[in-house]
Amino acid sequence: MVMRLGELIEGLMPVTVTGDCLVAGLSCDSRNVGEGDLFFAVRGGRFDGNEFIKDALMRRAAAVVSGSPLSLSVDVPYVHVQDIYTAMAGIADRFYGHPSGRLSITGITGTNGKTTTSYILHNILSADGIRAGLIGTIRYILGTQELTGRFTTPEALDFQRMLAGMSDGGMTHAVTEVSSHALSLKRVDFTDFDIAVFTNLTRDHLDFHGDMEAYYRAKQRLFLDLTRHAAVVNIDDPYGRRLVKEIRGGLRQGADLRIITCGIDSDDAELRAVEVKEGVEGLDFTVMYGSEVFHVGSPLLGVTNIYNILSAIGASVASGTGWERIIEGVRRCRGVEGRMESVKAGQGFLAIVDFAHTPDAMQKVLKTLRRLTGGRIITVFGCGGDRDRGKRPEMGRIAAELSDTVIVTSDNPRTEDPVAIVDDIKKGIKKGEYIVEPDRKRAIEEAVRIAGPDDVVLIAGKGHEEYQEIAGVRYPFSDREVLREGIMGLTIDD
């Protein structure tokens, strides 16, 4: 695929353009530039791409796009733009032939539940015989190719390339998680979403957004340009209820947009779960949709997953999927790695690995586990470094109040001192028994050692991750494997 630079930037209102050329590819990483590529010099939080322009040119970049005026001598076309992120999204969309126009795309946003909702919806589409791609936190499913997820929502260049790959591979649908970072950094701009889903909004990423209002506004962006099909919104969440009011109040005047509300506690929800039964083997409940009533069973654990199921059902209803296929798809979804995942290795207690890394998620998972067990809850968790410090004492408070024993440890300390992070968490612990063990492996082993019959061991925070980032280096580490090995070691010792 080759296009002229002039075609790619037409209508994007660059500040200045020097020259024209053929463009064979797109890159925002100088290390990956190939001959004939257009290089985007992006000034990010840690690195400034403008400092790597020479590196890109050494690798035979055909031209450069930057948010900064030209400050060095280059012998290739140079495009200065007002907004590098808008330029990346617009140029990528054009270079790959507007792939979102060839797919039915569902975007899922919210603090918690994006990954599980996306998996359930993907299962429903598969049950309906639909070939659908998936872009999310854990993996990217791109036709016959399946990759480990690096970002919840990839950079605009990769995002549009993936959509194009899905379309070229014969897929007709795409399910994508859409993070607040992606919306703020315009990674999904120029993408035509058919359905947008809002799961919930609770405290997270305030190190990036500043406050909850800015965080909400970032999420809201997914719905501002939604003109086709439907918005699916959880109105048990106060921000979801606000979003529905704002959409109906004129944010999308003139749009042919259907709003499907869902919930458990909201009597006015169009899609509502009632008669809920939960146990260690899964969920059983009834879905009311207008005058229709359906029985739904799922192997997923916890009432929180009912919200994820309702969101996926809402998106399926909006796309015209029949109820028989919806119910089958929900039943077939066995769960997501690191999301309320039960680890079984012959032990006499329940062992759970969960991605809960926000106060709200921690509270919900612990309340769920309390309903499922008559024994003690032993919680192992830490908080990520270089992230919202304000949530650390709050998570400590919640863990201590809702657990019988808490073992405070490291999560991904990144560039911070693990002990300092633990100290922040401890500030919120006012009562209850807690142990400090900064070594995460030892903390998990200690939880297994002290667990008795009918207890629950919860390893929270990292979920599916296969690494632990310490001092900027990622070391191999899996909560699931360490937990399994700890249980098996305990069994052997016995």
C-alpha positions in Angstrom: 0.0 0.0 0.0 1.5 3.3 -1.1 -0.1 6.8 -1.0 1.1 10.3 -1.5 1.8 12.4 1.5 -0.4 15.2 0.1 -3.4 12.8 0.0 -2.9 11.7 3.5 -2.8 15.2 5.0 -5.5 16.8 2.9 -8.1 18.4 5.1 -6.1 17.9 8.3 -5.1 21.6 8.3 -1.3 21.3 8.8 0.5 24.5 9.9 3.2 24.1 7.4 4.2 21.4 4.8 7.5 21.2 3.0 7.4 18.9 0.0 5.5 15.8 -1.0 6.5 12.1 -1.4 5.2 8.6 -1.5 4.4 6.9 1.8 4.7 3.1 2.2 4.0 2.8 5.9 3.3 4.6 9.2 5.3 4.6 12.4 5.6 6.5 15.7 8.6 4.5 17.0 11.9 5.4 15.3 13.2 1.9 16.1 10.5 0.3 13.9 10.7 2.7 10.9 11.0 1.0 7.6 12.1 2.5 4.3 9.4 4.8 2.9 7.6 5.2 6.2 6.0 8.4 7.5 7.4 9.0 10.9 5.3 10.7 13.6 7.4 12.6 16.2 5.2 12.4 19.3 6.0 14.2 22.5 4.9 11.8 25.2 5.1 11.6 29.0 8.5 9.9 29.0 10.1 10.5 25.6 10.0 13.2 22.9 9.8 11.8 19.4 11.3 14.9 18.0 14.6 13.8 19.6 14.5 10.7 17.4 13.8 12.3 14.0 17.5 11.7 13.0 17.2 8.0 13.9 14.1 7.7 11.8 15.8 9.4 8.9 18.7 7.0 9.2 16.2 4.2 8.7 15.1 5.8 5.5 11.8 7.5 6.7 10.2 9.2 3.7 8.8 12.1 5.7 8.1 13.5 9.2 5.0 14.7 11.0 5.4 16.7 14.2 3.5 18.9 16.6 6.6 21.1 16.7 8.0 23.5 14.1 11.0 22.3 12.1 14.1 22.9 14.2 16.8 20.9 12.3 17.8 20.5 8.7 16.1 17.6 7.0 16.1 16.5 3.4 12.6 14.9 3.4 9.1 16.5 3.5 8.2 17.8 7.0 4.6 18.4 8.2 4.0 20.6 11.2 0.5 20.0 12.7 -1.4 21.6 15.6 -2.4 18.3 17.1 -0.1 15.3 16.5 -2.7 12.9 18.0 -5.5 14.1 15.6 -3.0 13.9 12.7 -2.0 10.3 13.6 -5.6 9.1 13.8 -6.7 10.9 10.7 -3.8 9.8 8.5 -4.0 6.2 9.8 -7.7 6.1 9.0 -7.0 7.4 5.5 -3.9 5.2 4.8 -5.8 2.0 5.7 -8.9 3.0 3.7 -11.3 3.9 6.5 -11.6 0.3 7.8 -14.2 1.1 10.5 -16.6 1.8 7.6 -16.3 -1.8 6.5 -16.9 -3.3 10.0 -19.7 -3.2 12.6 -17.7 -2.0 15.6 -18.7 -2.0 19.3 -16.6 0.1 21.7 -16.7 -0.6 25.4 -15.6 1.9 27.9 -15.7 2.3 31.7 -13.4 1.9 34.7 -14.1 -1.8 35.4 -15.7 -4.6 33.3 -14.4 -3.7 29.8 -12.5 -6.9 29.3 -15.1 -9.3 30.6 -17.9 -7.5 28.7 -15.8 -7.7 25.5 -15.2 -11.4 26.0 -18.9 -12.2 26.6 -19.9 -10.1 23.6 -17.3 -11.9 21.4 -18.7 -15.2 22.6 -22.2 -14.2 21.7 -21.2 -13.1 18.2 -19.3 -16.4 17.7 -22.4 -18.3 18.8 -24.3 -16.4 16.2 -21.9 -17.5 13.5 -20.4 -14.0 13.1 -16.6 -13.6 12.5 -15.5 -10.9 14.9 -12.2 -9.5 15.9 -11.3 -8.4 19.4 -9.0 -5.6 20.7 -8.5 -5.4 24.4 -6.3 -5.6 27.5 -5.4 -9.3 27.4 -5.3 -10.1 23.7 -6.0 -9.0 20.1 -7.9 -11.4 17.9 -7.3 -10.5 14.3 -8.6 -13.1 12.0 -6.3 -16.2 12.2 -3.8 -14.1 14.2 -4.0 -13.8 17.9 -1.6 -11.5 19.8 -1.0 -10.7 23.5 -2.5 -7.3 24.3 0.1 -4.5 25.0 -2.3 -1.7 25.5 -6.1 -1.8 26.3 -6.5 0.4 23.2 -3.5 0.5 20.9 -2.0 3.7 19.4 -4.0 5.1 16.5 -1.6 3.7 13.9 -1.9 0.1 15.2 -5.6 0.4 15.9 -6.5 1.3 12.3 -4.0 -1.3 11.0 -5.7 -4.0 13.1 -9.2 -2.9 11.9 -8.0 -3.1 8.3 -6.5 -6.6 9.0 -9.8 -7.8 10.3 -11.7 -6.5 7.3 -9.2 -7.9 4.9 -9.4 -11.2 6.7 -13.1 -11.5 6.1 -14.3 -10.3 9.5 -17.5 -8.3 9.6 -17.5 -7.2 13.3 -15.0 -5.9 15.8 -15.3 -5.7 19.6 -12.9 -3.1 21.2 -12.1 -1.9 24.7 -11.7 1.8 24.7 -9.7 3.3 27.5 -10.0 6.8 28.9 -6.3 7.3 27.8 -7.2 6.3 24.3 -10.1 8.7 24.2 -8.0 11.6 25.6 -5.1 10.9 23.2 -7.5 10.5 20.3 -6.4 7.0 19.4 -9.9 6.1 18.2 -10.8 9.4 16.5 -12.1 8.9 12.9 -13.4 5.5 13.9 -17.1 4.9 13.1 -18.5 3.1 16.1 -21.9 1.4 15.6 -22.5 0.7 19.3 -20.9 2.2 22.4 -21.1 0.6 25.8 -20.6 2.3 29.2 -20.0 -0.1 32.1 -19.3 2.2 35.1 -17.1 5.0 36.4 -15.2 4.9 39.7 -11.9 6.3 40.9 -8.9 5.4 38.7 -6.3 7.2 36.5 -6.5 10.5 38.3 -2.8 10.8 38.0 -3.5 11.3 34.3 -6.9 13.0 34.3 -6.6 15.1 37.4 -10.1 14.7 38.7 -13.3 12.7 38.3 -15.0 15.3 36.1 -12.2 15.2 33.6 -12.1 11.4 33.8 -15.9 11.3 33.0 -15.5 13.8 30.1 -12.9 11.5 28.6 -15.2 8.5 28.7 -18.1 10.7 27.4 -16.1 11.4 24.2 -17.0 7.9 22.9 -20.7 8.8 22.8 -20.4 12.3 21.4 -19.7 11.2 17.8 -21.9 8.1 18.0 -24.5 8.5 15.2 -25.4 5.0 14.3 -27.3 2.3 16.1 -27.0 2.4 19.9 -25.6 3.4 23.2 -25.7 0.8 26.0 -25.5 2.3 29.5 -25.5 0.9 33.0 -27.8 3.3 34.8 -27.2 1.7 38.3 -24.0 3.7 38.0 -24.6 7.5 38.7 -22.3 8.5 35.9 -24.2 6.2 33.6 -27.5 7.8 34.5 -25.9 11.2 34.0 -24.6 10.1 30.6 -28.1 9.0 29.4 -29.6 12.4 30.5 -26.9 14.3 28.6 -27.3 12.3 25.5 -31.1 12.7 25.6 -30.7 16.4 26.5 -29.1 17.3 23.2 -25.5 16.2 23.0 -26.4 14.2 19.9 -29.2 16.2 18.4 -30.2 14.9 15.0 -28.5 11.5 15.6 -30.5 8.4 14.9 -29.4 6.9 18.2 -31.1 4.2 20.3 -30.3 4.1 24.0 -30.5 0.8 25.8 -30.3 1.2 29.6 -29.4 -1.7 31.8 -29.2 -2.4 35.5 -30.2 -4.5 38.5 -31.5 -2.0 41.0 -33.0 0.5 38.5 -36.7 -0.2 37.9 -36.6 2.0 34.8 -33.8 0.1 33.1 -34.9 -1.3 29.8 -32.7 -4.4 30.3 -32.9 -5.6 33.9 -31.6 -8.6 35.9 -33.9 -10.0 38.6 -34.2 -13.2 40.7 -30.4 -13.3 41.0 -28.8 -16.5 42.4 -25.0 -16.7 42.9 -22.8 -19.5 44.0 -19.3 -20.9 43.6 -20.3 -22.6 40.4 -21.7 -19.4 38.7 -24.7 -17.2 38.2 -28.4 -17.8 37.6 -30.8 -14.9 36.9 -33.8 -13.7 34.9 -33.5 -10.9 32.3 -36.5 -8.7 31.8 -36.5 -6.9 28.4 -39.7 -5.0 27.9 -42.5 -7.6 28.1 -40.1 -10.4 27.4 -38.5 -12.6 30.1 -35.5 -14.9 29.7 -33.5 -17.2 32.0 -29.8 -16.8 31.9 -27.1 -19.0 33.3 -23.3 -18.2 33.5 -20.3 -19.9 34.9 -18.9 -16.5 35.9 -18.7 -15.6 39.6 -20.2 -12.6 41.3 -23.0 -10.1 40.8 -20.5 -7.7 39.2 -20.4 -10.0 36.3 -24.2 -9.7 35.8 -23.5 -6.0 34.9 -21.0 -7.2 32.4 -23.4 -9.8 31.0 -26.2 -7.2 30.7 -23.9 -4.8 28.9 -22.9 -7.5 26.4 -26.6 -8.5 26.0 -27.5 -4.9 25.4 -24.9 -4.6 22.6 -26.2 -7.9 21.1 -29.8 -6.8 21.1 -28.8 -3.6 19.5 -27.0 -5.5 16.7 -30.0 -7.7 16.1 -28.8 -11.0 17.6 -31.5 -13.4 18.6 -32.1 -14.4 22.2 -31.3 -18.0 21.7 -27.8 -17.2 20.5 -27.4 -14.5 23.2 -28.1 -17.0 26.0 -25.9 -19.6 24.4 -23.0 -17.2 24.1 -23.3 -16.1 27.7 -23.3 -19.7 28.8 -20.3 -20.5 26.7 -18.1 -17.8 28.1 -16.1 -19.6 30.7 -14.4 -16.5 32.0 -11.4 -14.3 31.5 -7.9 -14.8 32.7 -7.3 -13.0 36.0 -10.9 -11.8 36.3 -12.5 -13.6 39.3 -10.5 -16.6 38.2 -10.6 -19.7 40.4 -7.3 -21.5 40.8 -7.9 -25.2 41.7 -5.0 -27.5 42.7 -6.6 -29.9 45.1 -6.9 -27.4 48.1 -9.7 -27.2 50.6 -10.2 -23.5 50.2 -11.3 -21.2 47.4 -8.4 -19.4 45.6 -9.2 -16.4 43.4 -7.0 -14.2 41.2 -8.6 -10.9 40.2 -7.5 -7.8 38.4 -9.2 -5.5 41.1 -6.9 -2.5 41.3 -9.3 0.3 42.1 -11.2 0.9 45.4 -14.6 0.1 43.7 -13.4 -3.1 42.2 -11.8 -4.2 45.5 -15.0 -3.6 47.4 -17.1 -5.4 44.9 -14.9 -8.5 44.7 -14.6 -8.8 48.5 -18.4 -8.4 49.0 -18.9 -11.1 46.4 -16.5 -13.5 48.1 -18.1 -12.8 51.5 -21.4 -14.0 50.1 -19.7 -17.2 48.7 -17.9 -18.4 51.8 -18.5 -19.0 55.5 -14.8 -19.0 56.2 -12.2 -16.3 56.4 -11.1 -14.0 53.6 -7.3 -13.6 53.2 -6.5 -10.8 50.8 -3.1 -10.2 49.2 -2.7 -6.9 47.3 -0.6 -3.9 46.6 -0.9 -0.7 44.5 0.9 0.2 41.2 3.8 2.7 41.3 3.8 5.9 39.3 0.0 5.9 39.4 -2.8 7.6 41.4 -1.4 7.7 44.9 -4.7 8.9 46.4 -6.4 5.6 46.0 -3.8 3.7 48.0 -5.1 4.4 51.6 -8.6 3.9 50.3 -7.8 0.5 49.0 -6.1 -0.3 52.3 -9.2 0.7 54.2 -11.6 -1.3 52.0 -9.3 -4.4 52.1 -9.0 -4.3 55.9 -12.7 -3.7 56.5 -13.9 -6.5 54.2 -11.2 -9.1 54.8 -10.3 -11.1 57.9 -6.5 -10.9 57.1 -4.7 -8.6 54.7 -1.2 -9.1 53.4 0.0 -5.9 51.9 2.6 -6.4 49.2 4.0 -5.0 46.0 2.1 -4.8 42.8 4.0 -3.2 39.9 6.2 -0.6 41.8 7.6 0.6 38.5 10.1 3.4 39.4 8.8 3.9 43.0 10.1 2.4 46.2 7.9 -0.6 47.1 8.1 0.1 50.8 6.9 3.7 50.3 3.8 2.4 48.4 3.1 -0.1 51.2 3.3 2.8 53.7 0.7 4.8 51.7 -1.6 1.8 51.8 -1.1 1.3 55.5 -2.3 4.8 56.2 -5.9 3.7 55.4 -5.8 0.6 57.6 -7.4 1.6 60.9 -8.6 -1.9 62.0 -8.2 -5.5 61.4 -5.3 -7.9 61.1 -2.7 -7.2 58.4 0.8 -8.4 57.5 3.4 -6.6 55.5 5.4 -8.6 53.0 6.8 -6.5 50.1 7.9 -9.7 48.2 4.8 -10.6 46.2 5.8 -14.3 45.8 6.3 -14.7 49.6 3.1 -12.8 50.3 1.1 -15.3 48.1 2.8 -18.3 49.7 2.0 -16.9 53.2 -1.6 -16.5 52.3 -1.7 -20.1 51.1 0.1 -21.3 54.3 -2.4 -19.7 56.7 -5.6 -20.6 54.8 -7.9 -23.2 56.2 -10.9 -25.2 55.0 -13.7 -23.0 53.6 -11.5 -19.9 53.6 -10.9 -17.7 50.5 -7.5 -16.5 49.4 -7.8 -13.5 47.1 -4.8 -12.3 45.1 -5.8 -8.9 43.8 -4.4 -6.3 41.5 -2.5 -7.9 38.6 -4.9 -10.5 37.3 -3.8 -11.9 33.9 -0.4 -10.1 33.9 2.6 -12.3 33.2 5.2 -9.8 34.6 6.0 -7.6 37.6 7.6 -4.3 36.8 10.3 -3.3 39.4 12.6 -0.3 38.9 11.5 0.0 35.3 12.3 -3.7 34.4 9.6 -6.3 33.7 10.4 -9.6 35.3 8.4 -12.8 34.6 5.7 -13.2 37.2 2.2 -14.7 37.2 -0.1 -14.5 40.2 -1.9 -17.6 38.9 1.2 -19.7 38.6 2.7 -18.6 41.9 -0.6 -19.3 43.6 -0.9 -22.7 42.0 2.7 -23.6 42.9 2.1 -22.4 46.5 -0.9 -24.6 46.8 0.8 -27.6 45.3 3.8 -27.1 47.5 1.5 -27.0 50.5 -0.2 -30.3 49.4 3.2 -32.0 49.0 4.4 -30.8 52.4 1.2 -32.2 54.0 
